[in-house]
Every structure is written in structure tokens, then in C-alpha cells.
């Protein structure tokens, strides 16, 4: 990731850049990791509940990126 966010950047590029950064910082296994569903619908943050063996909650990385872009 060499490109940085800047005000003149189109919104879709800003979101893509944020999503790329999120995929790095949110990959915190074993309780939280980044991965797909196998259906080609993008990357999700998978969170494991306490004492769970399987990941039980998935949040789409692009959804988080869109929310962060609004805040930036």
C-alpha cells in the first residue's frame, strides 16, 4: 500500500484504500481475522465469540471502510 488518502481522490478510491488498510489492521487472529465467504462477495472481518470454535460474526470490510470514509 503506497498510495495515501488525499482530498481530491474519488470516493471509490478512498473506500478501496481504507478497505485495504482495514484488511491489514483487523487481521488479529485467533479471535478476529479477515477472509471471504467463498462466494466472491469480498472480504469480511470474522469475529469469534468467547469460547467459540468457529467464527460466528462477519462484517463486510467495505462496509466499515465506507463508514470510516464519512468520518474522515
C-alpha positions in Angstrom: 0.0 0.0 0.0 1.9 3.0 -1.3 -1.0 5.4 -2.1 -2.2 7.8 0.6 -5.6 9.3 1.1 -6.0 12.9 -0.2 -9.0 15.2 -0.6 -9.0 15.2 -4.4 -9.2 11.4 -4.5 -12.5 9.9 -5.9 -14.7 8.4 -3.2 -14.4 4.8 -4.7 -10.6 5.1 -4.5 -10.8 6.4 -0.9 -13.0 3.5 0.2 -10.8 0.9 -1.6 -7.7 2.3 0.1 -9.4 2.3 3.5 -10.6 -1.3 2.9 -7.1 -2.4 2.0 -5.7 -0.8 5.3 -8.5 -2.4 7.3 -7.7 -5.8 5.9 -4.2 -5.4 7.4 -5.0 -3.9 10.8 -8.1 -6.1 11.6 -6.4 -9.4 10.9 -5.9 -10.2 14.6 -6.4 -13.9 14.8 -7.3 -16.1 16.5 -10.3 -14.0 17.7 -10.6 -11.8 14.6 -9.4 -12.5 11.1 -10.0 -11.3 7.5 -11.4 -13.7 4.9 -14.1 -14.3 2.3 -17.2 -16.5 2.3 -16.2 -18.4 -0.8 -19.0 -16.7 -2.8 -16.9 -13.9 -4.3 -18.6 -11.3 -2.2 -15.5 -9.6 -0.9 -13.6 -9.6 2.4 -15.2 -9.9 5.8 -13.9 -9.3 9.3 -14.8 -12.6 11.1 -15.1 -12.4 14.9 -15.1 -15.4 17.2 -17.2 -15.2 20.3 -15.7 -16.2 23.7 -15.3 -20.0 23.8 -16.4 -20.5 20.2 -14.5 -22.7 17.8 -16.0 -21.2 14.7 -16.1 -17.6 13.5 -19.6 -16.5 14.3 -19.9 -12.9 13.2 -18.9 -11.5 9.8 -18.8 -7.8 9.0 -18.0 -6.7 5.4 -14.7 -4.8 5.2 -16.1 -2.4 2.5 -19.0 -1.5 4.8 -16.6 -0.5 7.6 -14.5 1.4 5.0 -17.5 3.4 3.8 -18.4 4.4 7.4 -14.8 5.4 8.1 -14.6 7.4 4.9 -17.5 9.5 6.0 -15.8 10.2 9.3 -12.6 11.2 7.6 
